[in-house]
Amino acid sequence: MAPYASDDTRGTAPDENPRSGRRKAVRYVVPVAVTGVAAATIGLVPALADSGDPDLPKISAQQLVEKIARSDVQQLSGTVKISTDLGLPDLGGLESSLGSGSGGHDGGSSADPSSKVTELASGTHTLRVAADGPDKQKLSLRERGAEYSLIHDGKDVWGYDSGSNEVFHGTAEQHEHGKQREDERQGTPQDFAKNALKAVDDTTSVTVAGTERVAGRDAYKLQIKPKQQGSTVGAVTIAVDAKTGTPLKFTLTAKSGGKPVVDTGFTQVSFAEPPASTFDFTPPKGAKVTEEKDSGKREHAEGPGALFGGAAEGGKTIGKGWTSVATFDTGAEGGMPSGSAGGFLGSLGDQVSGDFGKGTVFSTRLVNALITDDGKVYAGAVTKQTLLKTANAEH
């Protein structure tokens, strides 16, 4: 049989209702509030049945997004494999040291969740995840003979780095509204899918692209593509469990081709209740414990740009949809650091000039970033030409 028909989508997403699913869905499930918005914007004809294995009933993209929205999985556990290839230069492990070095984040604990983010920015990693309702979740990452665990148990959020024997402790309220919320939001297929579906608007095409087996389960494939020229994103594909509506796999490809930029999915998953002991944590004897300070609530950019972080704090977003560019002013005269550090960083980029003055462009397979000599930064999942055009237009 033929593959699924192309179900295109148009329309602009209305404002989200932040209360409609946030309490009901656990962290590892796409919130109803987000996917409900996407479903409301997709008016599509039913797709044709796929001939592949598995042979599932026909479904439209709208119906599939609604299936995700209706998903109410409260309990799950499993293993997630995440592979990332941004095309970053090999810095011999320096990239991990910069994020998790001996001093931790901002001179704090190496168990601070934000210190672990850069470790997922390249290579392949295996995560163990578990959830039991909205108040109990756990994520564990094993690297170089040590294990890092992040546990949410009721009002407490714990981070533990066995390598340094350091513990990071905060409250669920701080965890939700403080700086960790953005840092930790990317990891499981559900986390990526939530941000991808939040990006659906009239600049986006949404289709059903067939079926596949993920972690031994039948799944439909939902494909999201930019309609705009100038984006570096090729497509986002989300494998959706046919029975529960849970995202099981997330794949992001670059327009330039090659292997996926991000490929994260369950290799094993169970929807049975995890043992209560999974979420128990007591700081080990002799461990250094650091308490989190409430860093306040951060606002985040919406739209396709939000999939890649959006504008930095104090910055703004220029443009619309997949070709939007985040910009902010570092306040640093000269742009690049001085001395050997600046020389090393400069060697990794391309020197450019325009109406914005002079600067350096750093490129990966997905993101291009411009640092001007007067300290301004422009970044987005856009081509180098689109980035420079946007920076010039601002001046």
N, C-alpha and C positions, 0 to 999 in steps of 0.2 A: 504493500500500500504506500501511498504518498505520505511525505512528512506533514506535520501540522501546517495549516494555512497561516499566512501572515496576518495577524490581527493587529492592526495599527491603532494607536490611541491618540486622541487630541483632547485639549482642555486644560484649564488652569485649576490647580487644587485649591479648595477653600481652606479657611483656617481650621486647624485641628482642634478637637475637643480633648484637652489633656486629661480629663477624668474618666473617659469612657472605657478605657481598658487597662489603665496603668496599674490598678490594684489587682485586677483579675489575672493578668498575664505575668509570668515570672520573667526574670531578666533574660533568660535564654529563649524566649518566645517573642515573635514580632507582636508589638502592642496593637490591639484592635483600633485604637485611635489613629495610628499611622496608616495601617493598611486599609482601613475603612475609607480614608481620604482618597487613596489611590484607586480603590474600587469604584468610588463615585465618579471618577474622572474618565473611566474606561468604558466606552460604549461600543462593544465589539460584537461581530457575528460569531456563532459557534465555530470552533476549529474542527478540522477533519480528524478522524481517528488515526493514530499512528500505528504503523505496522511493526514497529520494533518490539523488543522484549524489555519490559513487560507490555502486554497488550491491554491498555486501560481504556475505559469509556471516553468518548470524545468530551472535550471541555473547551470553553473559550477563555481568553486571558482574563476577562472580567470575572468569570466564575472562579478561576483559579486564585485570583487576588482575594476574592470574597472568602474563599476556602481558608486562606491564610488568616484573614481577619476573624473568622469564626473559631479558629483554633484556640482551645482552652487547655492545653497541656500544662499541668501543674507540676508534674514529676517526670524527671528523666535523668539518665546518667549515660556516660559514654566516653569515647576517645575521639578527639578531633585532631586531624593533621592539617597544618597550615604551612603553605609554601609561598614565599614572597620573592619576587624578582623585579625590583625597580630599575635594575641596570646601574646600581650604584658601584663606584669603584671599590676594589678590594683594599681596605685599609688595615688588613692584618688584625682584625679584632678591635681596632680603635673605636669603631662606631659603637660597639657595645660598652666599651670602657667610658665613653663620653656620657652614656645614659645611665650606667649603673656603677660607675667607678667607686673607689674605696670610700669616698666621702658621701655616697648616696646622692639623693636629689636635693639641691640647694643646701648642701652641707648636712643633710639629715640622714635618715636611715636607708640602708640598702634594701630594706624590706618595703619601702614606700612603693606602691604600685606604679607610680609614674616613672620610677627608675628602670622598669622592666620593658617599657614600650619599645625602645630601639632594638631590643633583642629579637623582636618579631618583624623587624623591618627588612630582613634579608634571610635567605636560607630556608630550611625546613625544620619545623618544630612540632612536637606532639603535646597536646593538652589533654588533661583529664577533667571533665566537667560533670557537675551534678547539681540538681535543683529539686527542692521539695516545697512548692508554694512560693509566695512572694517574699518570704522572710528567711529562706535558707538556700544559699547557693555556694558552690565551691568550684574553684578553678585551680589546677596545679600544672606547673611547667617544670619538666626535668631537663637540666642542661649541665653538661660538664661534671657529672657526678654529684650535683647538688639539686635540690628541689625547692622551687618557690611555690607557695600556696597562698591563695586569696580566699578567705572564708567570710561569708555574711551569715551570721546566726542571730536572728532577732535584731536587737538594737546595736549589736557589735559588728564591726568589720575588722578583720585581722589580716595582716600580711606577714608571712614568715619566710625568711631566706635561710635555709639550712646551712648554706655555705659559709655565711658570716655569723650564723646564730643570732640574727637580729629580728626583732618583731616590731611591726608597725600597727598601731591600734587607733581606730577612729569609731565614730558612731555612724549608724545608717543614714542619719540626716546629713552629716558632713559628707559622707560618701556620695550621696545623691546630688547634693547641691554644690559641693566644693570642686576643687580642681581635678579630683580623681575621675569624675564622671566622664569627661571627655577622653582622658588618657586610657580608660579601661573599656571603652565602649566597643572596641574592635577586637575580635578574637574568634568567637563562634560564628557559624553560618547565620544564626539568627541575628546577631549584632550587625553584621554586614548587610543582611537583607533589610533590616529596619531602616538603615540609612539610605539604601538604594531605593526603596519604595517611597521614602520621604521625598526623593528627588523627582518623582513623576509629575510632569506638567506638560504644557503644550509644546515643549522642545524635545519630548521623549516619545519613542515608539515602544510599545509593549506587546509582545507576542507569545504564543505557546510554541515551543520549539521541539516538541517530541517528548519522549519518556526515557527513563534510565533506571538502573538499580543502584542504590546508594546504601551502604552498610546493610545489605541484605533486604532492603525494603523497596517497594515499587514507588516511583516518583515521577511527577510531571516536571518539565523544564520551562520555567518562565524566563523570557529573555527581554532585557531592557537595553535600548540603543539610543544614543543621541541622534537627533535629526540635524543638528547644526554642524556646519563646517568649522574647523578650527579646534575641535576637541581632540585630545589624544586618546580618548576612551573609544575602544572598539565596541565592546558589549559587556553587559553584566548578565550572567545566567544564574538563576536560583533553582535548585532542585527541591521540589516541594513534596513532602510525604503524602502519598495519595490517600492514606487513611486518616491521618491526624491533621494535615495541613501545616505541619511543622517544617520550616526550611532545614534541609539536611546538608546542602552543599551550596557554596557561593564561589563563582568564578568570574574574575575580572580580566578581560583581555585588552591589550592596547591596539589602537588602529594600525600601528606599524607591523603587527603580526608577531610571530614567535610564541614561546610558551606563555602561559598566563602570568600576569603581573601579580595577582593574588588568587590562590586556589585553596580554599579552606572547606573541609567537609568531615562529616562523621565517618570513621572507619568501623565503629561499633556503637550501637545506641540501644538503650532499653527505656521503655516508658513505665517501668515498674517503680514503686516507691523505694528510694535509696535508704539504706540503713541509717537510723538516727545518728549513729556514731560518726557518720561521714562528716558532719558539720560541727563536731566537738573540737574545741581547741583551747589548750592551756599553754601559756608561754613556757618553754622548756627551762629547766634550772640553769641559771647563769646567763640566760639570753638578755641582750640589751633591748629594752622596750622603749619605743618612741611614740608619744601621743600626738595625734594629728591636731592641728589648729584649724579652726573653722576659717576657710579662705573665702567664704561668700559664694554667692551664686554667679555663674558665668552665663552669658548669653551666647548662643551659637547661631551661625548663619544657616538659613534654610535653602532649599532648592538643591540642584545637582551638586553645586559647590560644597554643600554640607557633607557629602560623601567623602570628601578629602580634607575635612577640617574646617572649611569656611574661613572667614576673616579672623585674624588674631585679635586678642583683646585690645581695644583702643583703635582698631582699624576699621575698614569698610570693604564692601564688596562692590566691584564695578562690573556692569553688564548683567546679563540674564542667562539662566540655564547652564548648560554644560560648558559654555565659553566664558563664564564669569571668572573674574580674577580678584583675589584677595590682596589688599594693600594696607600697609601700615608704615609708620615712620619710626625708625629706631632711635632717632635723635643723635646718631653717631656721625660726626663729621668724618669724611674720608671713606665712609661706607665699609670697606674691608678692614680687618684688624691690621695693625702695623707689624713690622718685623717679619720674622721667618714664618709665623703662623699665617699672616696675610698672604705672603708669597706662596705658601703651600696651597691654601684655599684657592688663590687666584689661578694657580696652575691647573686646577680641576675645572675651571670655567672658561667661557669665551668672552673676550673684551668686546664691548659694543658701545655705540653712541647714538644719540638721537635728540629729539626735542627735550627729553628728560636729562640731557647731559651725557655723562659717561657712566659706565657701570660694567658689571660682570653677570653673565647668564650661566646658571647651573642647570643642567638637564639630566633627567632620568627618562625611562621609557614612558612614564606617565605624567610627571610633573616638571614644569619649567619654572624657574625662579630667577628674578632679576634683582640684584642689589646695586643701587645707584651710588655714585660717589658722594652724594649728599645724605646718604643714610636711609633712603626709602627702599622698601621691599615690595615687589609684585610677584605673586605666585598663583599658579592654577594648573588644572589638568588640561592645558591648552598647548598648542604648538608654539615654538619659539617666535614665529612670525606674528601670531595672534597676540602673544604676550607683549612684544615690542610695540605693536600697533596700539594696544590698550594703554601702555605707559606713555606713548607719544601723545595720545588723545587727551590724557590728563594734564598735559602741559601746553 
